């Protein structure tokens, strides 16, 4: 595991050289919010990183319900029984293994590693505009129907889940990057992803932190370039 810090954002990257899977701590005044739960074996590293920072983990916030973002969730819930778990109202169904679509949703099938045996029941079902500590929840469907991003209102750091990738070159979810094609292969709907990417760029983030790849400072020009490529 590799830890990279940018202000109040700590990136925990597992398998960083080969198949980087990131989760994040957002540091609040007296506590930590964990964004995503990485891989099934990641719980020990996450707990050790929190101990090194020296603050308790009080929240687990999930950007979406793919296996590489919720893998350690059950173990973490056992180790941190008082933690509050957040996910979008829509992707709570996906977390339970339900891949059915709503009538108004595009008929493309849900792809990627949908969890089958997660036992944790979320405590809070998020909707667009909700607040979680310093974070603003932003609905960003596309990679999954209920994907969400989170904007730190103090610094404008954007935790975007898989709405973008930076491994193999920055790209909007659904746009294939040959050096790291997996996020594109796991994307539900490309048009929804493009619409969400445009929405996130309009937030003018100071930092882009994603599920796969390094964090980017002052990312707006790169995000806009990726959006332009996706429109092509």
C-alpha positions in Angstrom: 0.0 0.0 0.0 1.2 3.5 -0.9 -0.1 6.6 0.9 -0.1 10.0 -0.7 -1.3 13.2 1.0 -2.6 16.4 -0.5 -3.8 18.7 2.2 -6.8 17.0 3.9 -6.9 14.1 1.4 -5.0 10.9 1.9 -4.8 8.5 -1.0 -4.3 4.8 0.0 -3.3 2.9 -3.2 -3.2 -0.8 -3.3 -1.3 -2.6 -6.0 -0.1 0.8 -7.3 2.3 -0.5 -9.9 0.1 -3.1 -11.5 -3.6 -2.5 -10.9 -4.0 0.5 -8.7 -7.1 0.5 -6.5 -7.5 3.6 -4.4 -9.5 4.6 -1.4 -9.2 7.8 0.5 -9.3 9.4 3.9 -10.8 12.9 4.3 -9.4 14.4 7.4 -11.9 16.4 9.5 -11.1 18.2 12.7 -11.5 15.2 15.1 -12.2 12.3 12.7 -11.7 10.6 9.4 -14.1 9.9 6.6 -13.1 6.9 4.5 -14.1 7.1 0.8 -14.5 3.6 -0.6 -13.4 0.3 0.9 -10.9 -1.0 -1.8 -10.2 -4.7 -2.0 -11.2 -7.5 0.4 -7.7 -7.8 1.9 -7.4 -4.0 2.3 -9.0 -3.6 5.7 -5.7 -4.1 7.8 -3.9 -1.4 5.7 -6.8 1.0 6.0 -6.9 0.6 9.8 -3.1 1.0 10.1 -3.2 4.2 8.0 -5.9 5.6 10.3 -3.8 4.8 13.3 -0.8 6.5 11.8 -2.9 9.7 11.1 -4.1 9.5 14.7 -7.9 10.0 14.3 -10.8 7.6 14.4 -12.7 6.5 11.3 -16.3 7.5 11.9 -17.8 7.3 8.3 -17.4 5.0 5.3 -18.7 6.7 2.2 -19.0 4.6 -1.0 -18.8 6.2 -4.5 -20.4 3.2 -6.0 -21.0 -0.5 -5.4 -18.4 -2.3 -7.5 -16.3 -5.0 -5.8 -13.0 -3.1 -5.9 -14.7 -0.2 -4.0 -16.6 -2.2 -1.4 -14.3 -5.2 -1.0 -13.3 -4.6 2.6 -16.6 -3.2 3.7 -17.8 -6.1 5.8 -14.5 -6.6 7.5 -14.2 -2.8 8.3 -17.7 -2.8 9.7 -16.7 -5.7 12.0 -13.6 -3.9 13.1 -15.3 -0.5 13.4 -18.8 -1.4 14.6 -19.8 2.2 15.3 -18.9 3.5 11.9 -21.7 5.0 9.7 -21.9 3.7 6.2 -23.2 5.9 3.3 -24.0 5.1 -0.3 -26.4 6.5 -2.9 -30.0 5.4 -2.6 -29.7 4.0 -6.1 -26.5 2.0 -5.7 -27.7 0.6 -2.4 -29.6 -1.9 -4.6 -26.4 -2.7 -6.5 -24.6 -3.3 -3.2 -27.2 -5.9 -2.4 -26.6 -7.7 -5.7 -29.7 -6.3 -7.5 -28.7 -5.5 -11.1 -32.2 -4.6 -12.3 -32.7 -1.2 -14.0 -35.4 1.4 -13.4 -37.9 2.0 -16.2 -36.4 5.5 -17.0 -32.8 4.3 -17.0 -30.9 3.4 -20.2 -31.3 -0.3 -21.0 -27.5 -1.0 -21.2 -26.6 -3.7 -18.7 -24.8 -3.0 -15.5 -21.2 -4.1 -15.8 -18.2 -4.7 -13.6 -17.8 -6.6 -10.4 -21.2 -6.4 -8.8 -20.9 -7.7 -5.2 -22.8 -10.9 -4.3 -22.3 -11.5 -0.6 -22.0 -8.1 1.1 -23.7 -8.3 4.5 -23.3 -4.6 5.5 -26.6 -2.7 5.3 -25.9 1.1 4.7 -27.0 3.4 7.4 -27.6 6.5 5.2 -28.9 6.6 1.6 -27.5 9.6 -0.1 -29.1 11.9 -2.8 -27.6 14.7 -4.8 -26.8 17.7 -2.6 -26.6 15.9 0.7 -23.8 16.8 3.1 -21.4 14.3 4.8 -19.1 16.3 7.1 -17.2 18.7 4.9 -18.3 16.8 1.8 -21.0 17.7 -0.7 -22.5 14.6 -2.4 -22.8 15.0 -6.2 -24.8 12.5 -8.2 -22.6 11.3 -11.1 -24.3 8.3 -12.8 -22.7 6.5 -15.7 -20.1 4.1 -14.4 -23.0 2.7 -12.4 -26.6 4.0 -12.2 -26.0 5.4 -8.7 -22.4 6.6 -8.8 -21.6 9.6 -6.7 -18.7 12.0 -6.4 -17.9 14.1 -3.3 -16.6 17.6 -3.2 -14.7 18.8 -0.2 -16.3 22.3 0.4 -13.2 23.5 2.2 -10.6 23.0 -0.5 -12.7 21.9 -3.6 -10.9 18.6 -3.8 -13.1 16.2 -5.8 -13.4 12.6 -4.9 -14.8 11.2 -8.2 -14.8 7.5 -7.8 -14.7 6.0 -11.3 -16.3 9.0 -13.1 -12.8 9.6 -14.4 -9.6 7.5 -14.4 -6.1 8.8 -14.4 -4.2 5.5 -14.8 -3.2 5.0 -18.4 -4.1 8.7 -19.1 -7.0 10.7 -17.9 -10.3 9.6 -19.4 -14.0 9.9 -18.8 -15.5 6.6 -17.6 -16.4 4.5 -20.6 -13.6 5.8 -22.8 -11.1 3.0 -23.4 -7.5 3.5 -22.5 -5.4 0.6 -23.8 -2.9 0.8 -21.0 -5.7 0.4 -18.4 -8.9 -0.6 -20.0 -10.8 -1.9 -17.0 -12.8 1.1 -15.9 -14.2 1.5 -19.4 -15.0 -2.2 -19.6 -17.0 -1.9 -16.3 -19.0 1.2 -17.3 -22.8 1.0 -17.5 -23.6 3.9 -19.8 -21.2 6.1 -21.8 -23.6 9.0 -22.4 -24.5 9.3 -18.7 -20.8 9.2 -17.9 -20.1 12.0 -20.3 -23.0 14.1 -18.8 -21.7 13.5 -15.3 -18.1 14.3 -16.2 -19.3 17.6 -17.6 -21.2 18.3 -14.4 -18.2 17.5 -12.3 -15.9 19.7 -14.4 -18.3 22.6 -13.8 -17.4 22.4 -10.1 -13.9 23.6 -10.9 -12.1 21.3 -8.5 -8.7 22.1 -7.1 -7.8 18.4 -7.0 -9.1 15.3 -8.8 -8.9 12.0 -6.8 -10.2 8.9 -8.5 -10.5 5.2 -8.0 -7.6 4.2 -10.4 -4.6 6.4 -10.9 -2.7 9.3 -9.3 -4.3 12.4 -7.9 -4.2 15.5 -10.2 -3.7 19.0 -9.0 -5.5 21.8 -10.8 -7.2 19.2 -13.0 -9.7 21.3 -14.9 -7.8 21.6 -18.2 -7.1 17.9 -18.2 -10.8 17.1 -17.3 -12.0 19.3 -20.1 -9.6 17.7 -22.6 -10.9 14.2 -21.6 -14.5 15.4 -22.0 -13.7 16.8 -25.4 -12.2 13.4 -26.4 -15.2 11.6 -25.1 -17.5 13.8 -27.2 -15.6 12.8 -30.3 
